[in-house]
Amino acid sequence: MGDTQSQPGSVTEENTMSQSISNQIAARTKPDVPTVGMGATELMASDRRAGTIIAINHDGRQLTFQRDKAKRTDSNGMSDDQSYGYSPNPGAQKRVYTRRKNGQWCLQGTVAGRAVLAVGYRREYHDYSF
């Protein structure tokens, strides 16, 4: 998986279609080796939240994620076909993820597989069916 944003702070558009099963598959995919400035995506039940890796600890087993500003760039309304532009959001909450034995990046303090971070790309998606 490559980062869909070449530089931190640049704006990209992404068409995304997602379902809960897509997030489950992405959560089990072997992640890229994280680097500061790389895009990442929080995988929720069926939603996704785009952000940036802003820090990595010395042994590479813990990283800090911060959500980006994600602005809809399409005019599709409450549809599955969504496009977003991304920009940094320095005021957003920072969340710490740890690398587990199975290779997944999980929110610190949670059970493995519950709050997973996909590393190497940023994709925002809101499931309007809920």
Residue pairs with C-beta under 8 A, 6 or more apart in sequence:
1 29
1 31
1 32
1 118
1 119
1 120
1 121
2 32
2 120
2 121
3 32
3 38
3 39
3 120
3 121
3 122
4 12
4 14
4 39
4 121
4 122
4 123
5 12
5 39
5 86
5 122
7 37
8 37
8 52
8 88
9 87
9 88
11 85
11 86
11 87
12 85
12 86
13 73
13 83
13 84
13 85
14 83
14 84
14 122
14 123
14 124
15 74
15 81
15 82
15 83
16 48
16 82
16 83
16 84
16 123
16 124
16 125
17 80
17 81
17 82
17 125
18 46
18 47
18 48
18 80
18 123
18 125
18 127
19 46
19 127
20 45
20 46
23 43
23 44
23 45
23 46
23 48
23 116
26 41
26 43
26 116
26 118
27 43
27 104
27 113
27 116
27 118
28 104
29 118
30 103
31 103
31 104
31 105
31 118
31 119
31 120
32 38
32 119
32 120
33 60
33 119
34 40
34 53
34 56
34 60
34 63
34 105
34 119
34 120
35 53
35 56
36 53
36 54
36 55
36 56
37 52
37 53
37 54
38 52
38 53
38 119
38 120
39 50
39 51
39 52
39 53
39 86
39 120
39 121
39 122
40 50
40 51
40 52
40 53
40 65
40 105
40 117
40 118
40 119
40 120
40 121
40 122
41 48
41 49
41 50
41 51
41 117
41 118
41 121
41 122
41 123
42 48
42 49
42 51
42 65
42 67
42 95
42 115
42 116
42 117
42 118
43 116
43 117
43 118
45 127
46 125
46 127
46 129
46 130
47 125
47 126
47 127
48 123
48 124
48 125
49 67
49 70
49 124
50 67
50 68
50 70
50 84
50 86
50 122
50 123
50 124
51 65
51 66
51 67
51 68
51 89
51 92
51 122
52 65
52 66
52 68
52 88
52 122
53 63
53 64
53 65
53 119
54 64
54 65
54 66
54 94
55 63
55 64
56 62
56 63
56 64
57 63
60 99
61 98
61 99
62 96
62 97
62 98
62 99
62 108
63 96
63 97
63 105
63 117
64 94
64 95
64 96
64 97
65 94
65 95
65 96
65 97
65 117
66 89
66 90
66 92
66 93
66 94
66 95
67 89
67 92
67 93
68 86
68 87
68 88
68 89
68 92
68 122
68 124
69 86
69 87
69 88
69 89
69 92
70 84
70 85
70 86
70 124
71 84
71 85
71 86
71 87
72 82
72 83
72 84
73 83
73 84
73 85
74 81
74 82
74 83
76 82
76 83
78 128
79 128
80 127
80 128
82 124
82 125
82 126
84 123
84 124
86 122
86 124
95 107
95 108
96 107
96 108
97 105
97 106
97 107
97 108
97 117
98 105
98 106
98 108
99 105
100 106
100 112
102 112
104 112
104 113
104 116
105 116
105 117
105 118
105 119
106 112
106 113
106 114
106 115
106 116
106 117
107 114
107 115
107 116
107 117
